[in-house]
Amino acid sequence: MKKVCIWLICTILFVITGCANTKKKTEAEKEVDTFTNPLIFADVPDVDVIRVGSDYYMISTTAHMSPGAPIMHSKDMVNWKIISYVFDEINESPKNNLEGGNIYSRGQWAASLRYHDGLFYVFFGTGNKSYIYTAKDPAGKWEKKLVIDEYLHDASMLFDDDGSIYLAYGARHIRIIEFNKDLSGINREGLNVEVIPAEPKGLLEGVHFYKFNNKYYMTFIWWPEGGIRTQLCFRSDKVAGPYEMKIILSDDMGYPNHGVAQGCFIDTEDGKWYGMLFQDHEAVGRVPVLMPCRWEDGWPMLGDENGKVPQVMEKPVKGYNEKTELVVSDEFKGKKLGLTWQWNHNPDNTLWSLAERPGYLRLKTGKVVNNIFDARNTLTQRTEGPKCSGVVALELSHMKDGDRAGLAAFCSEPGTLTVVQENGKKFLIMTDRGVEKARVELKKDKVYLKMDCDFTTDDAVFSYSLNDKQWEQLGGKFHMIFSMAHFTGNKFAIFNYATKNAGGYVDIDFFRYDK
């Protein structure tokens, strides 16, 4: 009898334990198979996404940063990895090299990503010109296919069933033009029509152009007077129109006056549909948002059944658990810079090195400048919300008088933690929009600088250490902003520039990131 009782008790305990483990497993699986919007809490605006088989590819705006136009890959539409950039540099004028001016708020914008007959295509404009690049392998080298000596704003390509290739573009007044079928240029005898000449009133841009079930669709951001950013869709039986209009999303996700808008439609292999748009999130930048797409009476309606973007929802494709990493730590031990790094404007490749001192990034000063906005070779990564932190270790023994090196919250109104050499002495200075707020003399030639960002308040604080253990805040809180003067979110920026004589350098031991 005792043996029976013991067996029965063990069985009950086994069942209870199994149920508990099953519950934990189910909760864990549920967490793995869901995601929270914003999809990426970082500056990844103007997204365009396509599916090729079971692979998803995304492109985004990087404005004045180089390399530019990042190509990202995903298997589930949720977790993304940068696999390449469309270009290393753009050389339209000396301003791309910070000579005689700059290209802040310009550069690469609102690219269109397409796949057709075994080839990937990217179209983008810079404010001066427009470009088409192609690649057989999106993770490989992209080749410049066509340069157009005019800026075609926020454009989107469409490869039609009969071989025709169209481009929709514009702000307020939207045109559709036609390319030569070999993409050697614009077909001056082809279609050239203004399709939405007057209505609706208000900002209208960011077109994405499609053909579904023999109908032509264009989707835009619209900002009605007195309203929020809204997503519109136009459709027609003919490419040249006439087009009818419908509002397909108007939702700010509880973030007042910041409507989710401008983006694309994507389907899965099993026939589900989604929309990827973005939302302005102040200092961190413009963040991508993923949502369901419901086809109703031939219209692609975005959001849930109530037209709202879900805060939490199931992944479009389950079973992939890799995490998005667009900001990473780096000990600079490789032969190439990691793909998450970008230079402000084109770099001067003669003035930085990973080889001169292996395990360190060396930044040399070049031309003499007055401020960080004119400095070549400022190296950046994104910041991420809701909170994040970055630490950089600097070795300073080869600085010259007038040199300035350090860590910045980089945007049009930056905050900086800067090592300044003056009359043979080194000082650490915290500045707020160029105004000195605090300084301390440095007695050592190695210093650790830290920036902590809180995007729930858009405040950052700067600290320093001489041993990477004890930290001292310098200056007060720095309030970060988003401004159209740069049109990008705040970046971690490592910089070194000369204000008196070129030729000094600093060595960066590491950049450490924490989220």
C-alpha positions in Angstrom: 0.0 0.0 0.0 2.9 2.4 0.9 4.4 1.7 -2.5 1.1 2.6 -4.3 0.8 5.8 -2.3 4.4 6.8 -3.0 3.8 6.1 -6.7 0.6 8.1 -6.8 2.3 11.1 -5.0 5.2 11.0 -7.5 2.8 10.9 -10.4 0.8 13.8 -9.2 4.0 15.9 -8.6 5.3 15.0 -12.0 2.0 16.1 -13.6 2.0 19.4 -11.6 5.6 20.1 -12.5 5.0 19.3 -16.1 2.0 21.6 -16.3 4.0 24.4 -14.6 6.9 23.9 -17.1 4.4 23.8 -20.0 2.9 27.1 -18.8 6.4 28.7 -18.5 7.3 27.4 -22.0 4.1 28.6 -23.4 4.6 32.1 -22.0 8.2 32.1 -23.2 7.1 31.0 -26.7 4.5 33.7 -26.7 7.1 36.3 -25.9 9.3 35.0 -28.6 6.5 35.0 -31.1 5.3 38.6 -30.4 6.9 42.0 -30.8 6.2 45.5 -29.5 5.8 48.7 -31.5 7.7 50.7 -32.4 9.4 47.8 -34.2 12.8 49.5 -33.9 13.1 52.3 -31.4 15.8 54.1 -33.4 16.1 56.5 -36.4 15.1 54.3 -39.4 12.8 56.5 -41.4 11.4 56.4 -44.9 11.4 52.6 -45.0 10.7 50.5 -48.0 10.4 46.7 -47.6 10.1 43.9 -50.2 9.9 40.1 -50.0 11.9 37.8 -52.2 10.9 34.3 -51.5 11.2 33.8 -47.8 13.6 36.8 -47.3 12.7 40.4 -46.5 14.8 43.4 -47.4 14.4 46.9 -46.1 16.0 50.2 -47.0 16.0 53.5 -45.1 17.1 57.1 -45.3 20.6 58.1 -44.0 20.7 61.7 -45.3 24.2 63.2 -45.0 25.8 60.0 -43.5 28.3 57.7 -45.4 28.1 54.9 -46.3 24.5 55.5 -47.2 21.2 53.8 -48.0 21.5 50.7 -45.7 20.1 47.4 -46.9 18.7 45.3 -44.1 17.7 41.7 -44.1 15.1 39.8 -42.1 13.4 36.4 -42.1 10.4 37.5 -40.0 9.9 41.2 -40.8 10.7 42.0 -37.1 14.4 41.3 -36.5 16.7 43.1 -39.0 20.4 43.1 -39.8 22.3 45.5 -41.9 23.9 43.5 -44.7 25.2 46.3 -47.0 25.0 49.9 -48.1 24.0 51.0 -51.6 26.9 53.4 -51.8 30.1 54.3 -49.9 30.1 57.9 -50.9 28.2 60.5 -53.0 30.4 63.0 -54.7 28.1 65.6 -56.2 30.1 68.6 -55.0 32.8 69.6 -52.6 30.1 70.1 -50.0 29.8 66.3 -49.7 33.3 66.5 -48.3 32.5 69.5 -46.0 34.4 71.8 -48.3 32.8 75.2 -48.9 29.6 74.1 -47.2 27.7 71.0 -46.3 24.7 68.8 -47.2 22.9 68.7 -43.8 19.2 67.9 -44.3 20.0 66.7 -47.8 21.9 63.7 -49.0 20.1 60.3 -49.6 16.4 60.4 -49.1 13.3 58.1 -49.3 14.6 55.3 -51.4 12.5 52.9 -53.4 13.6 49.2 -53.2 12.5 46.7 -55.9 13.2 43.3 -57.2 12.6 42.3 -60.8 13.8 39.4 -63.0 16.7 38.4 -60.7 17.9 41.9 -60.0 17.5 44.3 -57.1 16.9 48.0 -57.8 17.2 51.1 -55.6 16.1 54.6 -56.6 16.8 57.6 -54.5 17.2 61.4 -54.7 19.6 63.7 -52.9 18.0 67.1 -53.3 20.2 67.7 -56.4 20.2 64.6 -58.4 18.5 61.1 -58.6 20.1 57.7 -58.8 19.4 54.1 -59.7 21.6 51.4 -58.3 21.4 47.6 -59.0 22.7 44.4 -57.5 22.3 40.7 -58.1 23.2 40.1 -54.4 21.8 42.7 -52.0 24.5 41.9 -49.5 27.2 42.5 -52.1 28.4 45.3 -54.3 25.8 47.7 -55.7 26.5 49.3 -59.1 25.4 52.7 -60.2 23.0 52.2 -63.2 21.7 55.7 -63.9 22.2 59.3 -62.7 19.5 61.8 -63.4 20.5 65.5 -63.3 17.3 66.5 -61.4 15.8 65.7 -58.0 12.7 63.5 -58.2 11.2 63.8 -54.7 10.2 60.8 -52.7 10.0 58.5 -55.7 8.8 54.9 -56.1 9.5 52.5 -59.0 6.9 50.2 -60.6 7.8 47.3 -63.0 4.6 46.7 -64.9 3.5 43.4 -66.5 4.1 44.5 -70.0 7.8 45.5 -69.3 7.1 49.2 -68.8 8.9 50.8 -65.9 7.3 53.8 -64.2 8.2 56.2 -61.5 5.8 58.1 -59.3 7.2 61.1 -57.4 6.5 64.6 -56.1 5.4 66.6 -53.2 1.9 68.0 -53.3 1.7 67.6 -57.1 2.3 63.9 -58.0 3.6 62.9 -61.4 4.1 59.5 -63.0 6.8 59.2 -65.7 8.2 56.3 -67.7 11.8 55.0 -68.1 13.3 53.5 -71.2 12.9 49.7 -70.8 16.7 49.3 -70.5 16.8 52.0 -67.8 19.2 54.0 -69.8 17.2 57.1 -69.0 13.7 58.7 -68.8 11.6 57.9 -71.9 10.8 61.5 -73.1 8.1 60.0 -75.4 6.6 57.9 -72.7 4.0 58.6 -70.0 4.4 61.9 -68.2 1.2 62.8 -66.4 0.2 64.7 -63.2 -2.2 62.3 -61.5 -3.2 64.2 -58.3 -3.1 67.9 -59.2 -5.3 69.5 -56.6 -6.9 67.3 -53.9 -6.6 66.8 -51.0 -5.3 70.0 -49.5 -2.1 69.8 -47.3 1.2 68.0 -47.4 1.2 65.0 -49.7 4.5 63.0 -50.3 6.3 59.8 -49.6 4.7 57.8 -52.5 4.9 54.0 -52.7 3.6 52.7 -56.1 2.2 49.2 -56.6 0.1 47.0 -58.9 -2.1 44.5 -57.2 -4.8 42.4 -59.0 -4.6 44.5 -62.1 -5.2 47.8 -60.2 -2.6 50.5 -59.6 -2.1 51.8 -56.1 -0.2 54.7 -54.7 0.0 55.3 -50.9 1.1 58.6 -49.4 1.6 60.5 -46.2 -0.9 63.3 -45.8 -0.9 66.0 -43.2 -4.3 67.7 -43.2 -4.6 71.1 -41.7 -5.4 70.8 -38.0 -5.0 67.0 -38.1 -2.3 64.4 -37.7 0.0 62.7 -40.2 -2.4 60.3 -42.0 -1.9 57.6 -44.6 -3.8 57.8 -47.9 -4.2 55.4 -50.7 -5.2 56.1 -54.3 -6.2 53.4 -56.8 -7.0 53.2 -60.5 -7.6 50.7 -63.3 -5.1 52.6 -65.4 -1.6 53.7 -64.6 -2.4 57.2 -65.8 -5.6 57.4 -63.7 -8.1 58.7 -62.8 -7.3 57.7 -59.2 -9.9 57.5 -56.4 -8.8 58.1 -52.8 -9.3 56.6 -49.4 -7.9 57.2 -45.9 -6.3 53.9 -44.8 -4.8 54.9 -41.4 -5.1 57.7 -39.0 -3.6 56.8 -35.6 -1.0 58.3 -33.3 -0.7 55.2 -31.0 -1.3 57.5 -28.0 1.7 59.7 -28.9 -0.3 63.0 -29.4 0.1 64.8 -32.7 2.5 62.2 -34.1 0.5 60.2 -36.6 2.0 56.9 -38.0 2.4 57.5 -41.7 4.6 57.0 -44.8 5.5 53.5 -45.7 4.8 50.4 -47.7 2.8 47.2 -48.0 4.4 43.7 -47.6 2.9 40.2 -47.9 4.1 36.9 -46.5 4.5 33.6 -48.3 1.3 32.3 -46.8 -0.7 35.3 -48.0 -0.9 37.6 -45.0 -0.5 41.3 -45.5 1.3 44.0 -43.4 2.2 47.7 -43.5 5.5 49.2 -42.4 5.3 52.9 -41.7 7.1 55.2 -39.4 6.4 57.7 -36.6 8.2 60.8 -35.5 9.6 60.2 -32.0 11.4 63.5 -31.3 15.0 63.3 -30.3 15.6 59.6 -31.0 14.4 60.1 -34.6 11.7 58.6 -36.8 11.0 55.0 -35.8 9.5 52.1 -37.9 6.1 50.7 -37.0 4.7 47.4 -38.3 1.0 46.6 -38.4 -1.6 44.3 -40.1 -3.0 45.2 -43.5 -6.6 44.1 -44.2 -8.0 44.1 -47.7 -11.5 45.5 -47.7 -13.4 46.0 -51.0 -10.1 46.2 -52.8 -8.5 48.7 -50.4 -5.5 47.9 -48.2 -6.7 49.1 -44.8 -3.9 49.4 -42.2 -4.1 48.6 -38.5 -6.4 46.2 -36.6 -10.2 45.9 -37.2 -10.7 49.2 -35.5 -8.0 50.9 -37.6 -5.5 51.2 -34.7 -1.9 50.1 -34.7 -1.4 47.3 -32.2 1.2 48.0 -29.4 1.9 44.3 -29.2 1.2 41.8 -32.0 2.2 38.4 -33.3 5.2 38.2 -35.6 4.3 37.8 -39.2 6.7 34.8 -39.4 7.4 32.7 -36.3 10.5 30.7 -35.4 13.3 33.3 -35.8 14.7 34.7 -32.6 17.6 36.8 -33.7 17.5 40.4 -32.4 17.8 43.6 -34.3 21.3 45.1 -33.7 21.7 48.5 -35.3 23.9 49.9 -32.5 26.8 47.7 -31.2 29.9 47.8 -29.1 33.2 47.7 -30.9 36.8 47.0 -29.8 38.1 48.0 -33.3 40.0 44.7 -33.8 38.8 44.1 -37.3 40.2 45.2 -40.6 37.1 47.0 -41.5 34.6 49.2 -39.6 31.4 47.4 -38.7 28.3 48.1 -40.7 26.6 49.9 -37.9 29.1 52.8 -38.1 28.6 55.8 -40.4 30.7 58.9 -41.0 29.2 62.4 -41.0 29.5 63.3 -44.7 32.2 61.6 -46.8 35.2 60.6 -44.8 38.8 61.4 -45.5 40.2 57.9 -45.7 43.8 59.1 -45.3 43.0 60.4 -41.8 41.7 57.3 -40.0 43.1 53.8 -39.6 42.4 50.5 -37.9 45.9 49.2 -39.0 48.4 51.8 -37.7 47.8 50.6 -34.1 45.9 47.2 -34.3 43.1 47.0 -31.8 42.5 50.8 -31.9 40.8 53.3 -34.2 43.1 56.2 -34.9 41.5 59.5 -35.8 43.9 62.1 -37.2 43.1 65.8 -37.6 43.0 67.3 -41.1 42.0 70.7 -42.1 41.6 73.4 -39.4 37.9 74.1 -38.6 35.9 76.0 -36.0 33.3 73.4 -34.9 32.1 69.8 -35.1 29.8 70.6 -38.0 32.7 71.3 -40.3 34.9 68.4 -39.0 35.7 65.5 -41.3 35.7 61.9 -39.9 33.2 62.2 -37.2 32.1 58.6 -36.7 28.5 57.9 -35.6 26.0 55.2 -34.6 22.3 55.6 -33.8 20.9 56.0 -30.4 18.0 53.8 -29.2 15.0 54.3 -27.0 13.7 54.2 -24.5 17.1 54.4 -22.8 20.7 53.7 -23.9 24.3 54.4 -22.9 27.6 54.7 -24.8 31.2 54.7 -23.5 34.3 55.6 -25.5 37.9 55.1 -24.3 40.3 57.8 -25.7 44.1 57.9 -25.6 45.2 61.5 -25.9 49.0 61.7 -25.8 49.3 62.8 -29.4 46.9 65.7 -29.4 48.1 69.2 -30.4 47.2 72.5 -29.0 43.7 73.5 -30.2 42.7 69.9 -30.9 39.2 68.8 -29.7 38.3 65.2 -29.3 35.4 63.5 -27.6 31.9 62.1 -27.5 28.7 63.9 -28.7 25.0 63.7 -28.9 25.2 64.7 -32.5 22.4 66.6 -34.2 21.9 70.2 -35.4 22.0 71.3 -31.7 24.6 69.0 -30.2 25.8 68.3 -26.7 29.4 67.3 -26.3 31.9 66.0 -23.8 35.2 67.3 -25.3 38.9 66.9 -24.4 40.5 70.3 -25.4 44.3 70.8 -25.4 45.2 74.4 -24.5 48.8 75.6 -23.9 50.0 72.1 -23.3 47.3 71.2 -20.8 44.2 69.1 -21.4 40.7 70.0 -20.1 37.5 68.1 -20.3 34.6 70.4 -21.2 30.9 69.7 -21.4 29.0 72.0 -23.9 25.3 72.5 -24.6 24.8 73.8 -28.1 28.3 75.1 -28.2 28.0 76.9 -24.8 30.5 75.7 -22.2 28.7 74.5 -19.1 31.5 72.8 -17.1 35.2 72.0 -17.3 37.8 70.0 -15.4 41.6 69.6 -16.0 42.8 66.2 -17.1 46.0 64.9 -15.6 46.1 61.6 -17.5 46.3 60.8 -21.2 43.6 58.2 -21.1 40.0 59.0 -20.3 36.6 57.3 -20.6 33.6 59.3 -21.7 30.0 58.3 -21.3 26.7 59.5 -22.6 23.5 58.2 -21.1 20.3 58.9 -23.1 16.8 58.9 -21.8 14.3 59.2 -24.6 11.3 59.2 -22.2 12.4 62.8 -21.4 14.8 63.4 -24.3 17.5 64.2 -21.8 21.2 63.1 -21.8 23.9 63.3 -19.2 27.6 63.2 -19.8 30.1 61.6 -17.4 33.8 60.8 -17.3 36.2 58.3 -15.6 39.9 57.8 -15.3 39.6 54.0 -14.7 36.3 52.9 -16.3 34.9 52.3 -12.8 34.3 55.5 -10.9 32.3 58.0 -12.8 31.8 61.7 -12.4 29.0 63.6 -14.2 30.1 66.8 -15.9 27.6 69.6 -16.5 23.9 69.3 -16.1 21.3 67.5 -18.2 21.4 68.1 -21.9 18.0 68.2 -23.7 18.2 66.6 -27.1 16.0 67.7 -29.9 15.0 66.7 -33.5 15.4 69.4 -36.0 14.9 69.7 -39.7 18.3 71.4 -40.0 19.7 67.9 -39.9 16.6 65.8 -40.2 18.1 62.9 -38.3 17.8 61.5 -34.8 20.5 62.1 -32.2 23.6 60.0 -32.9 26.5 58.8 -30.7 29.4 60.6 -32.3 33.2 60.1 -31.8 35.1 63.1 -33.1 38.6 64.7 -33.3 39.4 67.9 -35.1 41.9 70.7 -35.1 41.3 74.4 -34.5 44.9 75.6 -34.8 47.2 73.1 -36.6 46.6 69.7 -38.3 48.6 66.6 -37.6 47.5 65.4 -34.1 45.6 62.2 -33.4 43.8 60.2 -30.8 43.4 56.5 -30.5 40.0 55.0 -29.6 40.4 51.8 -27.6 36.7 50.8 -27.6 33.1 51.9 -27.9 30.9 50.1 -25.4 27.1 50.2 -25.9 24.4 49.3 -23.3 20.7 49.4 -23.8 
